[in-house]
Structures are given as structure tokens and as C-alpha cells.
Amino acid sequence: MPETHASPYLLEMRGILKQFPGVLALQDVQFNLHYGEVHALMGENGAGKSTLMKILSGVYQKDSGEVIYKGQSIHFTSPRQAQLAGITTIYQELNQIPQMSIAENIFLGSEIQRGVLLNRAEMKRQASQLLQKLHLEIDPRTPLSDLGVAQQQMVEVAKALHHRADLIIMDEPTSALSSREIEDLFAIIRELKSQNVSIIYISHHLEETFEISDRLTVLRDGRYVGTYPTQELNVDGLIRLMVGRDLSDKFPKEIFPTGKEVLRVENLTQGNRLKNISFSVYAGEVLGIAGLVGSGRTELVRALFGADPIDRGSIYIDGQPVTIRNPRDAIRQGMGLLTEDRKQQGLILKMNTRENTTLTVLKQLTPGWLTNRRAEAALTQKFIDSIAIKSSLEQLTINLSGGTQQKVVLSKWLATQPRVLIFDEPTRGIDVGAKVEIYKLINELASQGVAIIMISSELPEVLGMSDRIMVMREGRIAGILPRQEATQEKIMEYATEKVKQTITA
Amino acid sequence: MTDTTEKRKISASGQAWRLSGRLLSETGPLIILILMAVGLLLASPPFRNPTSLMLLGLEAAAIGIVAAGQTYVILTGGIDLSVEAMVSFSGVVAAILIAGTNVAGGQIANGIPAIFAVLIALSLGLLIGIIQGVIIVALNINPFIVTLGFRSILLGVSLVATRGAGINIQKDEFMTFMTSFIDTGFIRIPVPLLIALIIYAVSWVVLRHTRFGRYVYAMGGNEVAARLSGVNVNWNKIMIYGISGLLAAISGILVMGRLQSGAYQNGTNMTLMSVAAVVIGGTALVGGTGGIWGTLVGVFIIRLVEQGLVYLSVPSNAKEIVIGAIIVLAVAIDVIRRGEVKWLRLGKSRST
């Protein structure tokens, strides 16, 4: 099929397939983009949006499929190539140097020189022009650190224009913006559109995408669901498209009689990340925490565990107020935290299974000056047997599979005989079989009366394993749903802005 | 990502790669040491003399004690650049107290018995190390900067206190013993070497069989995970710099005793040498892996190179070149061992 410049599309992606070890991230995904169009890319966490965009911008390479850009089949092997071709990505975390001025940031990597010296005057003049194009009245010599996040983002847009971008990818551009700033950003997006620049817009904020986009493409589980003109959809329809999969029996949930309140949190506040959080967890209960990325879930459990300081709030264990200033205090109060990122925060990969398991209880295993290695081995062996860890005592944890590593982290916390155990994304990066094993262990702990808090970005997991589901949005509790009443649609409604009006009204 | 046969294959080859790397890093330095010793024994008849072996041990003791402290620090992923200044400083402090003067060649007051002077100098070493640790922890400053600053401060104080000259001491019974030899009939073992070996033995027990030692490795391996597991990272870090300060101060006393003089140059080059010994001995500069015995091997390798150059009649001025090359080589080995050099891995799986 010969490609001509008469194609109505700036970009066409067809049959894109991308595989990571053990995971089919994208399968037969298609996507197209008109000239001067704002096209929203929608899907749950892990649906494959970012992977698709990283293929487009040259960060990842596709395994098969075709990308046609400006009528030509292309294959970028680095972000630099994509940028030279006119494709720029504005990431959630900005790649800027705060100490440098606006002009210096715009021209970073493409400085204008007079001989061997920088031509500051010319760079300033061109930067001013770019800022004017975006209707921004800022001196280009202003250090970036003096600007707000929104303005910093505008600088990034100016940089994209400087690179003559025809296609700008915006990944969660509004997550750090106030509603006023969002309006500014939208004005600029409309301005760019009028200059025939195309924009791919990724956002969890459904209302926003309805306001700004011309069309929507929905991905789910790495597959293409469909592309729709925005005015033909409503929020409910979109949510159904995003989550519409069947819950299978992958979750061996058992319900145990709930006991006494073990942990109570009152008015926990931390900057603008956590705002007046109050909730309780009961013995034998699994409290699921759902919410979008950045809604404050991980921040909440880290604050509870003393890993980050809090501004305000009280924590009660068994009804008694406790002070938790650091993880040591939390452990003393009977808490344990299985972090989201096992490799970076959970395990010491250079150490073996025994050393990792006993790290939390080394004090008890050191009767005098010297650690009792026999007791250490016995304790670790007990967990290897009881929760079926596929590892020897002395095997380095760096060599274990994801599921086995998670079990080692779990045994480290079981060794402390916790009252409250917090799982942050307990099955991330773990294959299906091992996931079920982890769920069964969660059941078993609940049956023993441990109070369990489980954060998960996978809605089926939250729905399948929780007794109650606490949904967070923007650092607040958006709602707590009992198991019987919870559905994917309801959680998504709470997690996005849909029910904001109902709550504030 | 979930694991499949694909990933297992990768991790299996990675495992073999790491295992061979580990084997090499654990026995490699020892093999090099033995080869060097045999080579020197064959090449240089004077080297076979028990006296030269004794001298080798004596020299190794001073640098070895400093390197032992450096090992603790580097195992946690830090570095102590103040050690050479601490060696000079503790010698100067003890010498001034013993001689009762801070002027070269004169006595203006009654000195105090050496044993008390030494105890004071060692306490100062421990305290200054702890102060550095507190600054590193409380202000969250890179240890590189803090210890570099203290290096200057301690050298400066030593220089000012001695007016740039050495403070000579008369040895009393205690200092005589500290610098004497224990005659075994075949070979005379210097007391400093004995002290060094005791420090190494104790350090091995501490690092391998105590809670503190386990925490040292845990902090170097993954400080965040250690903290989240309830390890008191701050307190342990402070102690680490205290230990390094104390051991450098001990070395300073032994050097001062041998030279019978406390001078600001006493510790010259010791920082570089100690770091080089630790790295040559197989401890990773990023922390978390390695051990104290490797450092001892590293110390002897460095001493053998230095002595060897003498016996092989290399002009002493050229010594610095060789030592410098060894240090760069040691760091290169460290980086290569950890598989961080892309072009050397030749398409090996990316380590995660």
C-alpha cells in the first residue's frame, strides 16, 4: 500500500505489538491522529498508554507493527530522533534545570553560538518570540525556579515549538495544576491547534478530556478498544469502555468475622498531599485502597509507617494513641509495610534470604554480643516451609523471581508478628500463579486476626480481595465502599471527578 | 514484570556471570598477592631476609589499621577522606602531651605519661569521627564533602600546633612497648602488626557476627530498605565514622611512636592508600559487598608493590606513578566487576 502525502493523518500506528519479559504490553494496537487535532488517549493504569507513547517517541522499540508519520514509515531508535522529526513529549516530571533561565532551558542542547561563545542576545530574542506566540508575558531571563509548575510546563511547550514540533505528547499535564492554570494550559493547547500542531493528551481527569479533546482512543489491557469522536461519548460510557472486563475467579477471597478495631487514623494531614484522612481498620479485615496514580495512596501508608513526617493527625492502636516518628516506632507498634517497589525499598538484593528475613528482628536474635545464626536459620527455614518460598537460606535475593522476592519481604514482616500489615501493590510484577499464592497468604493472615491494608491499582484485585474499599482522590478519602456495594464503575467514579459535585453539594 | 522462561534464562546467565565475578573478587586479590610475593622472593635476594619481611609487616600495620576503618565506611557506601589528617592529628596531640611542648626540640612543661596522652588522642579521634558522622546524618551532606573539610581542618590544626615542625618525644615504657617487637626466634613480629591483626580479627567478628555488622552491610546494600525495616540508620552511620576516626587515631599513635615525632606529614598518602586497599580487596565503592579480610590482602598488595619497587631499584621518585596507576586500576576493576561498563558486557542482559 503506497503512502502519499495526501493522507489525512499526521500519524498512523497500526498493529503495534510490544512485549516485555513475561508481559504482552501492547497487542494489535492502532492509533491515528489528524493534523491540528487534540486526541485523548484513555485507559486504566497499566492499559498501555505510556508504552504506546514511548514507542512513538523512540524510548521503546516496537516488536511489530507500523508507524506512519507524515506519510512515511518511521522507526525511531532514540528520543532524539523523534524530536528531530518534530515529535516532542512533555512528561509528568519535567526535564528542566530549575537554576537556569527560561531561555537557557529552551535552548538546552541546541544553544546558539557566535564562534565558540554563547549568543545570549539572540537566544533571548528567539525565546521572547516563542513566549509571545504562547501569549506569555515573562522575561526569558527569569530563572525557571521562579515560575509555577504551569508556567514551567509552558516553557516546555515553548521548547517544543522551538524544535518545530508538529506533534506534542502531553502525559498527565494537569496533575500538578490548579483549575486556573488548567484553563491557561487549555488556551495554549487551542492556540497550538490553530497553528496546526497535533496533540496527544493523556489524563486521568475524564472531565478535562471531554473539554479539550476532539477524539478519544481507549486502550484496555494492552489492546485497542476503539476510537470515538468525543461528542459521541459521555463519562459513564467512557468509564465502561475503560474498565469493561469481566471479573474472573482469580481471587480466592474468604471473608472472616471482623474483630475489634486495631488501627484508627484521625485527621492525618501532610502538606497538600494528604488532607484530613480519617479511617479505621479492624482485626481480620482487608481494607483495600484504590485511587489513581498520585491520589496519595502510597503517601498515606508511608506517613502511617513513619517513613515520611506528618503535619497533623493522630494514630491509635487498640484505641491507645501512639507516636510514630520513624519506621522503628511503627514496627514497635506492630505495623509492617510491604513497599510498592520491592527491589528499591523492600529487599537488600545483595543479601541472602536469611539476612533479609531476619533484618527486622535481629535484636531478638542477638542475645549477647553475637547474633545467633542458628536461630536465624531456624526462623527463616520456618517461613521457607510455611509460605513455600522457592529459595534456600543462603541464596541471594537478587536471583529470585518476583513472586519469591515478595514472599521473602512478607516473611521479613511475619517475623515481627504484626498486628497491622500494609501491602502496597502486593502483586505488581508477579505472575498469575504467584499472585493467587499471595492472595491466599493475605486470607490466612486475615483469618489469624491481622488487620490488612492493601493498596492496588488493579481494580479487579481491590474488588476481589477487599472487605471494604477506600477510594482516594487528590489526597483525600473520596469514599469508603463496603464489598457488596463496590463495582469498578463506582470506584472509577469516586477516583475521578465525577462524584465531586455530589460530595461537595 | 512477571517472570517467564525468558527471564529465568536471563537471570540464570546473570547468576553465572555474577558468581564468577564473586569468585574472582573473593579469591582474585589473594592470588595476585601470592603471585607478587613469590615473584619478589625469586627476583630479589635481599627481600628474603626476615628483617625485610618484618619491615613489610610494620609498614603494613599503619596503613592496615586505617584501611580497616575505611572498610566499615565504604561498606556503608560512604567514604572517609579525613583519615590521613587524623593520623597526623592524633600523633601531634599525643606528642605534644608527652613532650609537654609544641615547639620542636624543646620542653616547656612537664609531659604527661604516654599512656594518658595516647588515651586522650584516641578519644579525640573517636569524638571527631562521631562529629563528622553527626554532620553527615543531621544535615544530610555527602560524606565526601564533610570528610574532605575535616581533612583540611585537622591538617591545619596539626600544622598550626606544631608550627610546621615535628614534635620529638622521649619514649617511656609504654611507647617503647607499643613500638617493640615480639621475638619468636624465627621472625620478630612488630607489636603494631599484632595490634593491626587483632583489629582485623575483631572487625571480622563485628562485621560478620553482630547486629551492628549486619546493619553495616544492609545500609550499604540498600539504605532505604534498611530504614524501612527498622534499622536505626542514622545512629549506625554516626558510629561508623566514629570507628574510622578511632582507628585512624590508633594508627597515628603507632606512626608517631615509630618516628618518635608527631608531625603534620605523618599521615601523608594514607587516605588514598586506604581507599585503594579496600577496593583492591574486593569491597565495592557503592557499599554492601566485600569484607575486612579482603582489605588486609589489599594492604599487603600495596605494601609489596612499594617495597618491591625499592628492592627492584626503581627510583623512589617514580613510586608515586606506580601507586597512582594501581589506584586507578583498582577502581576500574571495581566498576568492571559490577558490570557497569556497557561496552565490556558485550550484549549481556541489562541488570535491573
Interface residues (C-beta under 8 A of the other chain):
Chain A: F20 P21 G22 V23 F305 A307 N326 P327 R328 A330 I331 L337 T339 K343 Q344 Q345 G346 L347 I348 L349 K350 M351 E355 L359 T360 L362 K363 T366 W369 L370 T371 R373 L396 I398 N399 S401 G402 G403 K412 G429 I430 D431 V432
Chain B: M1 T2 D3 T4 E6 K7 R8 I10 S11 G14 Q15 R18 V205 H209 T210 R211 R214 Y215 Y217 A218 G221 N222 V224 A225 A226 R227 L228 S229 G230 V231 N232 G288 T289 T352
